Amino acid sequence: MEGSDRVRVISPFVGGAFGSGLRPQYHLPLAMMAARVLRLPVRVALTRAQMFTFGHRPASIQHVALAAQSDGRLEAIIHEAVGETSQFEDFTDVVVNWTGQLYRAPHVQLGYKLGRLDVFTPLDMRAPGAAQGLYALECAMDELAVALDMDPLELRIRNYADEDANKQLPYSSKALLDCYAQGAERFGWGARIATPRAMREGHELVGYGMATGIWEALQTEATVRAVLNAQGRLELASATADIGTGTYTAISQIAADALRMAIDDVEFTLGDTSLPPAPIEGGSWTVASVGSAASLACTQLRSRLAQLLPAHGGVSFANLDPGMLDEALVIEGGEVRLSESAGRPETRARIADVLADAGMKTLEAQVTLKPEALQKQYSMATHSAVFAEVRVDEALGMVRVARVVSAVAAGRIVNPKTAANQIAGGVVWGIGMALQEEAQFDHALGRIMNHNLAEYHVPVNRDIGEIDVLFVDEHDDVVNPLGAKGVGEIGVVGVAAAVANAIYNATGKRVRDLPITLDKLL
């Protein structure tokens, strides 16, 4: 241990939940105790098999019943689910709630129960709750459309809800109808033939399917520190994280936009608990929470700089109104100047000189932003319309998803490239949920048998066809100061249902038990 500043703990646990050695629920307490005794950072290393045992998407048994008039208008919805938890913890998942929000029906009954199993506690995994609950609901809506001899898209449009029936609140914004229209046009939904097995190409049956997605748009408390140094560079800090979703880029963009400076002059530090506190990277709320705080912090910085300039910016800024300066300031190349639209581009000063004259080394603002009371008067959510085309080998029962169009309404899209990447990634996971992913349990021991990436199948590049993501225009002044709703979870919600509905259209076979494997089709 001498000379070391880090401890690595190798757990002897190699089996399932009832194998030899330490059970996975003890890994975190073990690390915490070791860190306290040693007064050093401790990292617990898990094997691949342990990672499979440590947590999983919860299984559920769902019952859905729909009643509608002959014109397709829903009269009643029943959606009940039994979810799983472990013997030692209560894990609950929001599975059925979305059914009360998505469609308009005068009578809705929702139910949720838990069953205790001899397995480890499930975890939130790739769109918790909504991905499961909407699979059942959206497949049921497709079955209802078949029974009514109605286009599945028209059925959904006819039952569009302009308020959240669960909360009895209007939506802060909802561009779902635009998602339906633009997604259907991009996909070519009008070419769909409703009769199963009516479309084919060569030896493959072709099917079109669609589904609706919904996910809550949340904002939570976040703190951001913004420091403008003498060189005209912005140092931004917050204890958020970037798990590959583009947080670095999006928050830097927001800050640069608020201070009217180049993004190359922004340095964003994150991922350390010593920094100003921020929420976990999850819930589709990072940009809404951290981004809103960053925008406000930088807006305050700009205002403070505008207050300094008349007295410390030299002759060119003397006697100018700070309010006018606040609206017209631009930071560039270590200088502060007025924008060309202000008509005085020659009015400029070195930031180093301004700060020195004011007796300051840097200009700093730290903001903690919380949700506003106004938000409680509305229901806030992202929405999507997912369209899928599948090809099914009639002889072998093999399914491939040829293309997916996902039309998303998520308020302001800060960075279309990173946002589209998130949606596309969600589509990939939705395809995995629909066709491949399945943990095989030993029901005598509660052990996952296929605890490796050779036997637990996830989509690879060859499994994925064309993914087309489009964002519809949606303006929202309520959801947060940025008007951004987040795109983390909405990408996967609805995908599995769209694939299943397309498989029915191709084959006439309705599979309610995921994943949809060839043995179930044949």
C-alpha positions, 0 to 999 in steps of 0.5 A: 500500500505504501506510495499508492493513492488508490485501492482496487477491490476484486470481489470473489463473487462469480456466480448468480444471486445465490452463488459463492462469495459476495452477493452483488448488493454488498459491493457498494457497502464493501467499498464504502467501508474500505474507503473509510478505513483506508481514507483512500478512493476505492474502486470495486471491479465486477466481472462481466457475469456480475454485471449481468446479475447486478441489475436488469430491466424489470419483467412485467405481466400486463393486461390491457383492455380497450373499448371504443365506438365504431368511429374509433373514439375510445370509451374506456381503457384498462391497463394493469401490470404486475412488476417485479422486485427483489426480496430485500428491496421495493423497486417500483417502475412507472409502467401504466401511468402513461396510458392515462396521459396519451389518449383521451378516454372518459373512463380509465382504470390503471393498476400496478402490483409488485411480485417479490422474486428471488433475484437481484433488484431490477434497475432503471434500464433504457427508458424505465417504465414507458418502454414496457407500458407503451409496448402493451398499450400501442400493440393494443391500439394496433389490434383495435385498429384492425378490429375497427378496420381503421388506419392505426395512425387515424385511430391515434389522431382521433383519440388525441388528448390535449390535456393530461387526464392523470393530473387534469392539467393542460400540456405546456406544449404538445406537437404530437399531431405534427409528429404524426403528420411529418413522420408519416410523410417522411416514412411514406405511410400512405403506401401501406396496405392494411391487409397482412401479408399483402406486401412482399419483395422477393422472398420477404414479407414487408410490413409497416407499423407505427406507435406513439411515444411519450416521456415526461419533461423534467427540470431539477435543481442545478448549480453552475459557476461561470468565470470570465478571465482576463484573456476573455475565456469562459470557465464553466463548472458543474458536477454533472456528467457526460455519458456520451450524450453530448453534455460537454457540447450542449452546455458549452453551446448554451453558455457561449450563446448567452455570453455571445462568444465563440464556443472554442473560448468556453472550457467546461469542467464537470464530473467531480463532486467538488464542483457546484452540485448538479443532478445525475445524468438521467431522466432526460433533464440534464440540458433542461436543468444544467443548461438553464442554470448555465444560461442564467449564470452567463446572462448575469456575467454579461450584465455585470460586464455591461455595468463595468464598461461605462466606468472602466471600459475607456473613452469609447464606452464612457457614458453609455447606458448599461442596459443598451450595452447588455443587449449589444455586447460581443466577446471575441479575441480577448476583447469586448465590443458592441455588435455590428447591429448596434452601429458602433463596431469600433467601440471595444476594449480589452477585457484584461484592461477592464478588469484591471481598471476595476481592480478585479482578476476575473468576473464570476457568477454562480447560479442555483436554479430550481423549477418554477411554480408556474410549471405546476400548472401544466403537464410537461412531456416530450412526444414522438411518432415512430414508424418502422418497416420490417422484412420477414423471411417467410421460410425462416421467420427471420426479421430485419428492421429495414428502416425507422423514422422517428419524429420527435417533439422535444421543444428547443433542440440545442444541438440537432446533431447530438440530439439526433444521435441520442434518438438514433441510439434509442431506436437501436435499443428499441430494436434490441428490445423488440427482437433480441434482448432476453435474459435467460433465468434458472428459475430454481436458483434465480441465476441469469444463465446467459450472463455474457455478450456471446449469449445475451444478444444486442443489436450490432451494426449489421442488424440496423437499417436506415434510421431517420430522425426528425425534430418538429418545431415546438415552442415552450415557455413553461418547461424551463428557461431554455424551452428544451425538453430533453431527448434521452429516453424518448428515443427508445419509447414506442420503437418495440411496439412499432416493430411488433405492429409492422411484423403483424402487418407483414405476417398476420402474427401478433406476438405479445411476449418480447422479444419476438424471436423466430420460434414465436413467429413460426 
